[in-house]
Amino acid sequence: DGTGSLFGPALGPDGRRIWLDLTSLAGGPAEAALDAYVARRCSQDDDLWVVEIEDPQGRSFLVDRID
């Protein structure tokens, strides 16, 4: 549908991994905005890993907490 979500790993207050929802930081859920944000980050970090999941139901399949 031309939209998506963007998540990045972080450590929670208890030291466990959580996922931060970076969608608004990227400029919103429009796929073009997310792609542009990822492209900017890739130009700054040559070891950046990006995993794209296309799920009709919008599931992220992340098992850790999402903030």
C-alpha positions as CSV (number, residue, x, y, z in Angstrom):
1,D,0.0,0.0,0.0
2,G,3.0,2.3,-0.2
3,T,3.5,2.6,3.6
4,G,5.7,0.9,6.1
5,S,7.4,1.1,9.5
6,L,11.0,1.4,10.5
7,F,12.5,0.0,13.6
8,G,16.0,0.3,15.1
9,P,17.6,-1.7,18.0
10,A,18.4,-0.1,21.3
11,L,19.0,-1.1,24.9
12,G,16.1,-0.7,27.4
13,P,16.6,0.6,30.9
14,D,17.0,-3.0,32.1
15,G,19.8,-3.7,29.6
16,R,17.6,-5.8,27.4
17,R,17.2,-5.2,23.7
18,I,14.2,-3.2,22.5
19,W,13.2,-1.9,19.1
20,L,12.5,1.8,18.7
21,D,9.9,2.8,16.2
22,L,11.8,5.3,14.0
23,T,8.9,5.8,11.5
24,S,8.2,9.4,12.6
25,L,11.9,10.2,12.7
26,A,12.1,9.1,9.0
27,G,9.3,11.5,8.1
28,G,6.3,9.2,8.3
29,P,5.1,5.9,7.0
30,A,5.3,6.7,3.3
31,E,7.6,4.2,1.7
32,A,9.5,7.0,-0.2
33,A,10.3,8.7,3.1
34,L,11.5,5.5,4.7
35,D,13.7,4.7,1.7
36,A,15.2,8.2,1.8
37,Y,16.0,7.9,5.5
38,V,17.6,4.5,5.0
39,A,19.7,5.8,2.1
40,R,20.9,8.7,4.3
41,R,21.8,6.3,7.1
42,C,23.6,4.0,4.7
43,S,25.7,6.9,3.5
44,Q,26.8,7.5,7.1
45,D,27.3,3.9,8.2
46,D,28.9,1.4,5.9
47,D,28.0,-1.5,8.2
48,L,24.3,-0.8,8.4
49,W,22.1,-3.8,8.1
50,V,18.6,-3.4,6.6
51,V,16.0,-6.2,6.6
52,E,12.8,-5.5,4.7
53,I,9.7,-7.6,5.5
54,E,6.7,-7.4,3.3
55,D,3.7,-8.8,5.1
56,P,0.1,-8.1,4.0
57,Q,-1.0,-8.0,7.6
58,G,1.7,-5.5,8.7
59,R,3.4,-7.8,11.1
60,S,7.0,-7.0,12.1
61,F,7.9,-10.4,13.4
62,L,10.1,-8.8,16.1
63,V,10.0,-10.7,19.3
64,D,11.6,-8.1,21.6
65,R,9.6,-5.1,23.0
66,I,8.8,-2.3,20.6
67,D,8.8,1.3,21.9
